[in-house]
């Protein structure tokens, strides 16, 4: 079951922080969630506004869209954004996840 951007912003902030903690730069405030990998790791990132607007910064995946729900995979490997007309899944690259075992 997904979390609603309009109703569950606090829970979304917490889940986003857990997912990306220790994997690079994480910025969370009242209106924005942002993750960016740090060199020398593979370049990747994702930004999501409180209104459900997404800007994904992976090579070849520059997407701008608005979504209503977010679903975090329990293992913290990916998140899925869903809207009335679209669906997008962001998966953390395995090279970045390897940072957790260091």
C-alpha positions, 0 to 999 in steps of 0.5 A, spaced: 500 500 500 502 506 498 503 513 502 499 519 499 503 525 498 497 529 500 496 525 507 502 522 509 508 527 508 511 525 515 511 518 513 514 519 506 520 523 509 521 518 514 521 512 509 526 516 504 531 518 510 531 510 512 532 508 504 538 513 503 541 514 509 549 512 508 548 512 501 550 519 499 547 526 500 540 526 503 536 533 504 529 533 507 525 539 508 518 541 509 517 541 501 522 537 498 526 530 499 532 529 495 538 524 494 544 525 491 550 520 490 557 522 492 563 521 488 566 516 486 560 512 486 556 512 480 552 518 479 545 518 481 539 522 484 532 523 485 528 529 488 521 529 490 516 535 492 511 534 497 506 535 491 509 529 488 513 532 483 519 528 481 525 529 477 530 523 477 537 524 475 539 518 473 543 518 466 538 517 460 532 517 465 531 525 466 523 525 468 519 530 470 512 528 472 507 528 478 505 523 482 499 521 488 502 515 491 509 513 493 511 505 495 517 504 498 520 497 498 521 494 504 528 492 503 530 499 501 532 497 494 527 501 490 521 506 491 515 506 486 511 513 484 504 512 482 499 517 479 493 517 475 497 516 468 504 514 470 508 509 474 515 510 475 520 506 479 527 508 482 532 503 484 538 504 488 544 502 483 548 495 486 554 499 487 551 504 491 548 499 496 554 496 497 556 502 501 552 499 506 556 493 507 563 497 508 
